[in-house]
Amino acid sequence: MSSYSDQLSDQDVETRPQSPFDRFLDGIAHFCIIVAGVMMVFLIITFGWLVFGRYVLNDTPTWVEQSSLVIVVYITCLGAAAGVRNNSHLSIDFVREGLPQLPREIMRYISDLFVTCFGFFMAWQGWHLVMENLSRPIPMIGFSESWRAAPLVICGVLMVLFSCVNIVQRMLKLREV
Amino acid sequence: MGLMILFGLFFLGLIVGAPVAFAVGLAAVGTFLYEGLPLFVGFQRILSGISVFSLLAIPFFIFAGELMLHGGISTRLVRLASAAVGRVRGGLGMVNVSSSMLFGGISGSAVADVSALGSILIPVMKEKGYDADYAVNVTVTSSIAGVVIPPSHNMILYAVAAGGGISITQLFIAGIVPGVLMCLALAVAAYIVAVKRGYKGEPFPGWSALIISFAAALPGLMTAVIIVGGVLSGILTVTESGAFGAIYAIVVTGLVYRELRWEPFKQAVYQAVRTTSLVMILVGCASAFSYLLALYSVPQLLTDTLLNISDNPYVILLLLNLLLLGLGMIMDMAALILICTPIFLPVAMQFGMDPIQFGIIMMMNLGLGLCTPPVGACLFVGSVIGKIKIEHAVRTIWPFYLALFVVLMLVTYVPAISLTLPGYFL
């Protein structure tokens, strides 16, 4: 459905040597997906409760809308970070993959640098937003607005970690060859 | 210079194979830095781009689609279509098209359509003597109906990318006639090719079998009725309908069909999270990107360029179609909707096109891109299921492309096709 929004194949997932560190990183990515999955199910249940409350109890739970808007940021950021580790983001690979090995390798490094740089800015500016909004409450639920920005920091840090590991592992592999 | 940095970084990211979302995001960050704009504004836009109420419908639709895939709804829809239209010459081709119309209408995703129906129908078609390329071609081209027939999460993306001023309900209704027309045109193309290749029809299983298969498929079909009906009646918002549809799908696949066990449920949640996060991060990054597009008046620049080529609206609309078709061939649908809508929609409106009609045209063009090489997700999935090379499928796919292109031109030049029905309902 990606759609991907419509591209869902795992064709790009590279086979990695499974060292304990790799398994640890895979575990982090998997944990992100589990947390996001639980949040997704919670989101659906709360919306069911919203409709039930409005039409059956005649008492609309007003917290559902605002809390869902925060939860969806967590689902997005955790899933996006895991997507960097699992190499499942939408990308155009046919140009790079059609080239000889040297330019292809260089392009892979640049691609990882894109992710690293964006992750760095995301973590940095996300932190800025967290600190700026500490005393600003989210309407209806009362939590600080910083909770909405916090996933940007988590996602940014994980993106930098995963993509840096990709770069280092690729360099080590190249040296072995 | 700022515009050059924006598009330069974006295209560099695309060419090196960086994730589209981060290519878009880093291009925006680079331009913010160059222009001396506060960077946190860009990330604030990313955050507010994700935190949109109507976008919450997307995870619900995706989740409902995944449940249908894993919970037995698709199998029952194929049985119903087979009993209803299987006896026509090249019957399984017709079954394929009509199943896509039913399933696509519920799941709203072309790739889900190909994976769900293709894995059932393509092997059966091959077994019954149909050529693999025919089976693959019918499956992948008819899957596009899923992005036009409501409910479609791509339409929600379009409405959000257009600035939120377009009614999602109107878009949903506007997609019905073009979607049905696409299926009819594909059925005609499938029939002509079937006659030419000498395929036979299936024996009619009898009225009782037809009624039984309809009764079995009805609970699944009701998912679409609930989602679209909830929106049209005004009782539920699109987001609430999506959530209600997902809950209903859990009940039907788990309690009525009894095919949804713990493992398939986990799989559905996993896929839904994965797809949702990929689409939503793209939405956020595209939000910062489109802020800069507006800052540099890119739509106006494009309008001026097109006016230099011709001032005839018919020519301009054809050019827009060709541009979208070309882009659809190399990039993913969601990314294109988010990036192209803020650029192309003002141009189309300046030449007198209704934004609802343009939305449908965009869906059709980008949908066609899903079944064209080099980046056609549906074509890839279909070819893998059919166990044939993409070149093999593409060599004989042109009658189906032609059928879809004819409908695309009709929808482009006859606004009534997409705009009449929304006028009756609202």
Boltz contact constraints between the chains, C-beta under 6 A:
constraints:
  - contact:
      token1: [A, 1]
      token2: [B, 62]
      max_distance: 6.0
  - contact:
      token1: [A, 1]
      token2: [B, 65]
      max_distance: 6.0
  - contact:
      token1: [A, 1]
      token2: [B, 109]
      max_distance: 6.0
  - contact:
      token1: [A, 1]
      token2: [B, 111]
      max_distance: 6.0
  - contact:
      token1: [A, 1]
      token2: [B, 112]
      max_distance: 6.0
  - contact:
      token1: [A, 1]
      token2: [B, 275]
      max_distance: 6.0
  - contact:
      token1: [A, 2]
      token2: [B, 275]
      max_distance: 6.0
  - contact:
      token1: [A, 2]
      token2: [B, 278]
      max_distance: 6.0
  - contact:
      token1: [A, 3]
      token2: [B, 109]
      max_distance: 6.0
  - contact:
      token1: [A, 3]
      token2: [B, 333]
      max_distance: 6.0
  - contact:
      token1: [A, 3]
      token2: [B, 334]
      max_distance: 6.0
  - contact:
      token1: [A, 4]
      token2: [B, 275]
      max_distance: 6.0
  - contact:
      token1: [A, 4]
      token2: [B, 279]
      max_distance: 6.0
  - contact:
      token1: [A, 4]
      token2: [B, 334]
      max_distance: 6.0
  - contact:
      token1: [A, 5]
      token2: [B, 279]
      max_distance: 6.0
  - contact:
      token1: [A, 5]
      token2: [B, 333]
      max_distance: 6.0
  - contact:
      token1: [A, 5]
      token2: [B, 334]
      max_distance: 6.0
  - contact:
      token1: [A, 6]
      token2: [B, 110]
      max_distance: 6.0
  - contact:
      token1: [A, 6]
      token2: [B, 111]
      max_distance: 6.0
  - contact:
      token1: [A, 6]
      token2: [B, 333]
      max_distance: 6.0
  - contact:
      token1: [A, 6]
      token2: [B, 377]
      max_distance: 6.0
  - contact:
      token1: [A, 7]
      token2: [B, 332]
      max_distance: 6.0
  - contact:
      token1: [A, 7]
      token2: [B, 377]
      max_distance: 6.0
  - contact:
      token1: [A, 8]
      token2: [B, 111]
      max_distance: 6.0
  - contact:
      token1: [A, 33]
      token2: [B, 273]
      max_distance: 6.0
  - contact:
      token1: [A, 36]
      token2: [B, 273]
      max_distance: 6.0
  - contact:
      token1: [A, 37]
      token2: [B, 269]
      max_distance: 6.0
  - contact:
      token1: [A, 37]
      token2: [B, 273]
      max_distance: 6.0
  - contact:
      token1: [A, 40]
      token2: [B, 273]
      max_distance: 6.0
  - contact:
      token1: [A, 44]
      token2: [B, 243]
      max_distance: 6.0
  - contact:
      token1: [A, 44]
      token2: [B, 246]
      max_distance: 6.0
  - contact:
      token1: [A, 47]
      token2: [B, 243]
      max_distance: 6.0
  - contact:
      token1: [A, 48]
      token2: [B, 247]
      max_distance: 6.0
  - contact:
      token1: [A, 51]
      token2: [B, 240]
      max_distance: 6.0
  - contact:
      token1: [A, 51]
      token2: [B, 244]
      max_distance: 6.0
  - contact:
      token1: [A, 68]
      token2: [B, 56]
      max_distance: 6.0
  - contact:
      token1: [A, 69]
      token2: [B, 51]
      max_distance: 6.0
  - contact:
      token1: [A, 72]
      token2: [B, 56]
      max_distance: 6.0
  - contact:
      token1: [A, 73]
      token2: [B, 50]
      max_distance: 6.0
  - contact:
      token1: [A, 73]
      token2: [B, 51]
      max_distance: 6.0
  - contact:
      token1: [A, 76]
      token2: [B, 50]
      max_distance: 6.0
  - contact:
      token1: [A, 76]
      token2: [B, 277]
      max_distance: 6.0
  - contact:
      token1: [A, 76]
      token2: [B, 280]
      max_distance: 6.0
  - contact:
      token1: [A, 76]
      token2: [B, 281]
      max_distance: 6.0
  - contact:
      token1: [A, 79]
      token2: [B, 273]
      max_distance: 6.0
  - contact:
      token1: [A, 79]
      token2: [B, 277]
      max_distance: 6.0
  - contact:
      token1: [A, 80]
      token2: [B, 277]
      max_distance: 6.0
  - contact:
      token1: [A, 80]
      token2: [B, 281]
      max_distance: 6.0
  - contact:
      token1: [A, 83]
      token2: [B, 278]
      max_distance: 6.0
  - contact:
      token1: [A, 89]
      token2: [B, 19]
      max_distance: 6.0
  - contact:
      token1: [A, 89]
      token2: [B, 278]
      max_distance: 6.0
  - contact:
      token1: [A, 90]
      token2: [B, 20]
      max_distance: 6.0
  - contact:
      token1: [A, 90]
      token2: [B, 278]
      max_distance: 6.0
  - contact:
      token1: [A, 90]
      token2: [B, 332]
      max_distance: 6.0
  - contact:
      token1: [A, 91]
      token2: [B, 17]
      max_distance: 6.0
  - contact:
      token1: [A, 91]
      token2: [B, 19]
      max_distance: 6.0
  - contact:
      token1: [A, 91]
      token2: [B, 20]
      max_distance: 6.0
  - contact:
      token1: [A, 92]
      token2: [B, 14]
      max_distance: 6.0
  - contact:
      token1: [A, 93]
      token2: [B, 17]
      max_distance: 6.0
  - contact:
      token1: [A, 94]
      token2: [B, 374]
      max_distance: 6.0
  - contact:
      token1: [A, 95]
      token2: [B, 15]
      max_distance: 6.0
  - contact:
      token1: [A, 96]
      token2: [B, 17]
      max_distance: 6.0
  - contact:
      token1: [A, 107]
      token2: [B, 16]
      max_distance: 6.0
  - contact:
      token1: [A, 110]
      token2: [B, 16]
      max_distance: 6.0
  - contact:
      token1: [A, 111]
      token2: [B, 16]
      max_distance: 6.0
  - contact:
      token1: [A, 111]
      token2: [B, 17]
      max_distance: 6.0
  - contact:
      token1: [A, 111]
      token2: [B, 18]
      max_distance: 6.0
  - contact:
      token1: [A, 114]
      token2: [B, 13]
      max_distance: 6.0
  - contact:
      token1: [A, 114]
      token2: [B, 18]
      max_distance: 6.0
  - contact:
      token1: [A, 114]
      token2: [B, 22]
      max_distance: 6.0
  - contact:
      token1: [A, 114]
      token2: [B, 26]
      max_distance: 6.0
  - contact:
      token1: [A, 115]
      token2: [B, 22]
      max_distance: 6.0
  - contact:
      token1: [A, 117]
      token2: [B, 26]
      max_distance: 6.0
  - contact:
      token1: [A, 118]
      token2: [B, 22]
      max_distance: 6.0
  - contact:
      token1: [A, 118]
      token2: [B, 25]
      max_distance: 6.0
  - contact:
      token1: [A, 118]
      token2: [B, 26]
      max_distance: 6.0
  - contact:
      token1: [A, 121]
      token2: [B, 29]
      max_distance: 6.0
  - contact:
      token1: [A, 125]
      token2: [B, 39]
      max_distance: 6.0
  - contact:
      token1: [A, 125]
      token2: [B, 40]
      max_distance: 6.0
  - contact:
      token1: [A, 125]
      token2: [B, 43]
      max_distance: 6.0
  - contact:
      token1: [A, 128]
      token2: [B, 40]
      max_distance: 6.0
  - contact:
      token1: [A, 129]
      token2: [B, 40]
      max_distance: 6.0
